[in-house]
Amino acid sequence: MADYDLAIIGGGVNGSGIARDAAGRGLHVLLLEQNDLASGTSSASTKLIHGGLRYLERGAFLLVREALSERETLLRMAPHIVRPMRFVLPAVPGPRSPWLLRLGLLLYDWLGARKILPSTRTLDLTHDVAGQPLLRKFRTGFEYSDCWVDDSRLVVLNALDAAEHGATIRTRTRVVRAEREDDWRLILNAKGRRDVVTARVLVNAAGPWVGIVAETVLRMAGEPPLRLVKGSHIVVPKLFDHGRGYIFQCPEQRIVFALPFADDFTLIGTTNEEFSGDLDAVAPSAEEVIYLCRSVNEYFRTKVEPEQVVWAFAGVRSLYDDGAGRPEDVTRDYNLELDERYRNAPLLTVYGGKITTHRRLAEDAVGRLAHFFQVRRRWTSTAPLPGGDFRWNAVEARVGQTRRQWPFLDEPEAWRLVRAYGTRVDRILGDAKRREDLAPFFGPLSAAEVRYLMRHEWARTADDVLWRRSKLGLTTGPAEKEALERFMAEQSVAA
């Protein structure tokens, strides 16, 4: 008898989403990630839950509709890490005329089946506050709704919910070989230690590594239908003071977003470049940074120069190769390929997908495997992620309640904690009566928070905490990071 019903390779948003769905439907699940959760593409997104406005002009109506239907589902599931955001689209001369943009946004609203998010409206940028950061030539624009998400925390919370439904989550564990017979026999390497586990079904959800896993671990012949596309982002000191985002039209029908980020910064992205090379060394090129600066400089009064960039990151999207010419034209829809062979354990390979549709992808993936198991009914669309068990519009009330219970917190601290942990703030702050009860501190991070992340969210290094469980790496100094690293090393030894 196999150790597990289902083993999943890849701790990104797709792998963790499948683990959550399958564990909640009664399967014995193992999730394997060679690094940290969300250490690849899933922490390098534009941080949006959206339908993909630009996909409308490519006729991808079904993809847009499915993605739009997920916005409010995810908002209700995780109101602490997902929040509504209004986006400003300035009208400019060109192939997308103002009337065509308005028509597209009306279609976007109609496909979205909105119950929470407000509809599109026309803006007079000469009087609206959203027009103040823009060049004076932009006089008219449109405002529409999508959602913002803390992408890496979305992955972690999916994994946490999977674990709370009985799944085993193993990070820093590489699958070095998979032997396929009646069951899968997986040979693992965890920090030099060899281990062997068996599973009835294997899922390859390794994202951009899916082809490498197929070739070197599964030893499968043939080229997978995979297209690798790199998307780069830059972060600069904030360019505007309101909470709306901007979507800018660029040459060759490309778009670039400029979004409020981590309180004091602006996130700008993304690019679409074909990728080949080392997946463990993905970074924005100088040309991409210059392109992003030039793109927003066509719109903002305050010029952005490469030397102002405080952080730049890139991720590689693993897209299903549909034969499209340009990278930006490749489908963002997902594709699930089930390999069933007589007297061979099944293999499900995941191609493509978006953060927005990860829950539906996971639901479909488990559905494709349902005839191998006795699974319970679908459940994730109405079940909150850990910490998200409150109304989508009650975040401010949660912050107020948190400050009343722990009055030593100032307002920005309370907002940050609620935005990260929701109702589970109490698991960090506990019975603390004074700030000193949480000490020592590493910048805004308390030892109590770090211990929680290590014990419950698989954090092992300072980067896990500063860049994936939070974005506090933007404001944490070298001395504070060094102190954090020492503290975490001591905690690991003590454990």
N, C-alpha and C positions, 0 to 999 in steps of 0.2 A: 504494500500500500504506500502511495506517495506521501511525502511529508506535507505537501501543500496541494490544494486544488489548482491554484493559479500562481505562477511566478511572473513578475513584471520587471523587465529591464528598463530603467530610466526613471529618475525621480524629478522629472519636470512636471508641467501642469497636466499633460495627458496621462502620464504614468500614475501620478498621485490621484488624479480624478478617477481613473479606472480602479485603483486600489480602494478608494472610498466607496464607490458604487458597488463593487463586488463584495467587499467585506460586509456592507450593510444588507446585502441580499443573501447572506449566509455562507459565503465561500471562505475557505481557509486560504488567506492571501499572503504572499511574500513580495515586498517591493525592494528592489536592489538598485542602488545608485553608487556610481564609482567615486563621486565627490560629495559635495553637500547638496541638499535639496535645492532646486532652482538655481544651481550654479552655472547653468548654460543659458540657452535662449530665453527661458521662462523668467529670468530676472533682467532681461535686456530688451524688453518691449517698450512701446510708447505709453504704457500704463493705461490703456483705454479699453473699456467695454463698449463696443460700437458695432454698427452694422456694416460699416465700410461704405461711406457715401460715394466714393469714386468707383465702386464696383457696379453701381447702377448704369453708368455709361458703357460698361462692358456687357450689359445684359444679364448679370448674375443675380437675377431677382430672387431666386430661391435661397441662395446663400445669404443675401442681405436680409430677407425676411426671417430666416432661421436665427441669424445672429441678433437681429433686433428683438425677437421674441425672448431672447435670453437676458437682455439688459435688466428688465425689472425682476426676473427670477433671481438673478445674482444679487441685485440690490436688496431684495427681501432676505436672501440667504445670509448675506454678510454685510449688513449696514455699517459695520465699523470700518471695513477696508474698502468698500465700494461706496461711491457717492455720486449723486447727479452732478453733471457739469454742463453749462451752456457754452456753446462754441460760436465764435464770431467769424463769419466768412465775408471779407470785403469783396465787393463787386469790382471787377476790373475788365477793361476791354479785352476781347479775345474770343476764342472759339466757345467758351462757356459764357454766354451773354447773361446779363442779369435776369432776363425772363426765363432762360433755360435753367439757371441755378434755382430760381424760385419754383419752377415746375419740378425739378429734381427733389427739392426739399419737401414739397407737398407729397410727392410719391414716397419719400422716406418716412414721413409722418404716417401716411396711410398704411404702409407695409408694417410699421412698428407696432400696431395694435396697442397704443399707449393707454395706460390707466393712471400712471403716476407722473411721468415726465411731461412737461409742458410742450406745446407745439411750436413750430417755427414762427418767427415774426420778422418784419423788416425793421432795420435800424437806420436812423439818421445819425451817422457817425460824426457829424459836425456838432451835435449836442449831447450824444450819449457818452458816458464815461469810457466806454470801450473804444471810442475813437481818439481819445487823448494821446495814447502812445504811438498812434499811427501817423504817417505822413498826411499832410493836409489834403492831398489830392484824392484821398479816399473819403468820399462823402456819403456813400450808401453801402449797406451791408445787410447780411441776414444772420439771425441767431437761431440755433437749433439745439436739440438736447441729445446727449449721450451720457456715458458714465466714465468716471475715473476709477482705477483700481490699483492697490498696492500689489503688484504682480507676484513678487516673491513670497509675500505673506499668504497670498491665495494658495500657492503651492503647499506651503508649510501647514496651513490649516486643513487642506484636503488630506494631507498625510496624517495629521493629528487625529482627524475624525476617523480615518481608516483604522488607525491604531486603536482608537477607543471602541471600534466595532470588531476588534480582534485581529487585525492585520499585524504582521511583523514588518517593521521598517528598518532596513539595514543600509545606512549610509557608509561612505568610504569603503565600499565593498564592490570589487570588480568581478564580473563573470569572465573567466579566462577561457572556458570551454563549455560547450553544451553537447551532450551526447543524447541522441534521439532514438528511443526504442518505444516500448509501450507507454513509458513515462519519460519525462525529461530528467536527465541527470546533470546537474549544474556543478561545475567545479569553480569555487570562489576563492578570491584572494582578498583578505581583509588585513591591511597593514602587514603583509608578509606571512600571515597565517592562512593556511589552506583549510578549506572547508568544503563539504559536499552536501547538497540537498537535492531532493527530487520533487517534481511537480507534474501534475496531470496535463496541464496546458501551460504554454509559454507565450507571453506577449512581449514583442519587441517594440517598445515605445521610447527608444533612445534618441528621438529627435534627429539632429544632424548626424549623430553617430549611428543611425539605423543601418546604413549601408556597411559601415565598418563592422558592426556587430554581426550582420548577415554573413559577411565574408570571413572574418577571422574567428568568430566565436561559434557561429552556427555552421560555418563552412558550406555555404550554399553557393551554387553556381549561378552565373548570370548577373547582369547589371540591374540593380533595383531601379524602379521608375522614380528617381529622386532628383530634385533640382535644389541646389544649395544657393541661397540668396542672403547676402549680408546686409543688415540694417544697422546704421550707426546713429548715435545721439550725442549731443553735447549739453552740458549744464553750465549756465552763466548766472551771475548775480541778477536778481529779478528785474525785469524790464517794465513791469506794470504792477499796480497795487490791488487790483480787483481779483475775483476768484474765477473769472471766465477764461476759457482757452481760445486760441486763434487757430484757424486753418487757412493756410495761404496757398494760392495757386502759383505754380512755378512753371518754367518752360518744359516742353515735351509732355504736357498734361500730368506732371508730377505734383504732389502736394507736400507741404511741410507743416507740422504742428508746432506751436509755441504754447506751453502749458505752465501754469503755476506749479511749483514743485518745492516740497520740503520747506515751506514758509518763506524762505528768503532767496529763492532761486527760480530760474525759468529753465524748463526742459525744452530742447529743440530737436526735432527729428521727424522723419527718418530718411535714410538713403535706401536705395535698392541696387545692390551691386552683385554680380555673379561672384561666387566664392569657390576657391580651390586653395588648399593649403592645410596648415596644422590647426585642427579644431580646438586645441588646447592653448592657442596663442592668437585669439581673435581680438582685433583692436581696430579702432577707426584709423583710416589713413589721413595724412595731412590734406589730401585733396578733398576728402569727404568733409572734414572740419571746415575747410574754406567754402565748400559748396553750401553747407548749412548756414554759415555766417552770411554769405552773399544772398541767400534766399530770403532770410528775415530782414536783411538790410534794404530790400526792395519795399518793405512795408513799415518798419519801425523808424521813428525819428532818432532814437538813440542807436548808434551804430554798434554792432557786435563785431569784435575782432578776435582772431584765434587766441591771442594772449590773455583774453578775459575768461577763457574756458577753465572752470575749476574742476571739472570732471568730464571725461568722455568715455563712452562704453559702446560696445557693439555685440550683436548676437547674430547667429546664423540660423535662418529659417529653413526647415526641411520641408520643402513643398513637393506635392505630387506633380510629377512632370507631365503636363498636358500638351506639350509641344509648342507652347506660346513662345513668341520671339523675345520680347523684352522681359527682364525680370519682374517689372511691376505689373505685367499682364498675366503672369502665371497664377492659376487659381489658388485661392486661400482656403478652399474647401478641403475637408479631410477625406482620406480614402482608407478603408480597412480591408486588408487582404488576408483571408483565412486559408491556410494550407492544411488540408486534411488528407492523410494518406493511410492506406490499409496497414494496420499494425504499427503505425507511427503516431506518436503523441502530436496533438494539434499545435499549430503555430499561428498566432495572429500578429500581423505587422501593421503598424500605424504610420501612415504618411500624412504630412500636412497638419492642418488644423490651426485654430486661433485660440487665444486665451478666452475670447468671448464665448466660443462654442465648446469649451473643454468639457462641460458637464454633459452636454448632449452627446459628444463623442464618446465619453465614458459609458453613458447609458446604452448607446448603440453597440459599443464593443462588447459589453457584458451580454447584451441581447444576442449578438452573433454567436456567443459561446453557450447560450442557455441550453441547447440540446445535449450538451455534455454533462450537465449538472441539473440538480433540482434547485432552482433559484427562486427567491421570493420576488414579489412584484417590485416595480420601479418605485423609488422613494425619494430621490435626491432633490426633486424640484420644490418640495415644500419643507425640507429639513434644513435648519440653519447650520452654518459652519460654527465651530467652537467660538464662543464669545458673541455670536450674532443673534442671540435669542432676545431681540427687542425690535420694536417697530423701526422701519427704515427712516422715518423722520424724527426719531427720538434721540439722536446722537447728542444734541445740546442738553437735553434733559439728563442723559447718562453722565455727561460731564459735570453738571450741577450736582447730581447725586454723589458722584465720586469726590467732589470737593467738600461736600458736607460731611462725608464719612471720614475723609482724610484731610482735614483743613490745612495741614502744613503744605499741601501741594499748591503751587500757583497755577493760574489758568492755562498757560501754554503747556505745562507739565501734564495737567489733567487731560487736555485735548490730545496730546501725543499718546498717552497711555490708553485712553479709550479708543482712539483711532487704530491702535495696534491690537488691543486685547479685548475690547468690548466689555462684556459682563465678567470676563475672567481677570479683570484688574485685581479683584480681591485675592486671587491666588498668588499674586506678586506682593501686594501691600499687606495682606493678612491683618494682624493685630497691631501694626505699627501705629504709635501715638505721636512720634516725632520723626523728623527727617533723619536724625541720627540712627534710628532703628533700622534704616535701610542701608547704612554705610558698609564699606567705603563707596565712594563715587568715582566714576571715570567720565568726566564731563557730565552730561545729563543722565548717564546710565548709573543706576544703583547696583550694588552687589546683589540685592534681592532679585532684581530683574534678570541679571545675568545668570544667577543660579536657576531661575525658572526656565530660561531659554536652554540651558544646558541639560536640565533634568527632563524637560517635557517637549522641547522642540529641536532636539538633535544638534544644537549649536556646539561646535568643538573649537573653533578658532575665533580670533578677534574679527576677521573679515566676515565670518558667518553672522556675527552680531551686528557689526557696523554697516554692512552693505546689503545683507539679505533679510535679516530679521528686522532691520531698520535702515534708514539712510543717514544715520548719525555720523558716518564717516566723513560727511561733508563739513562737519563742524568740530570734529574731534581732533585734537592736536597730537603730535608724535609722542609726547610724554604720557598723555592719557591713554593712548593706544598701547604703549609699552607696558603701562601698569595693568591694563586690562588683560594683555597677553599673559603676564605673570600670574595674575589672579586666576585665570582660567586654567593655566597649567597646574596650579596648586589644587584647584577643585578637582581636576581630572585625576591627580594622584590620590587625593583623599577618597575619591569614589571607588 
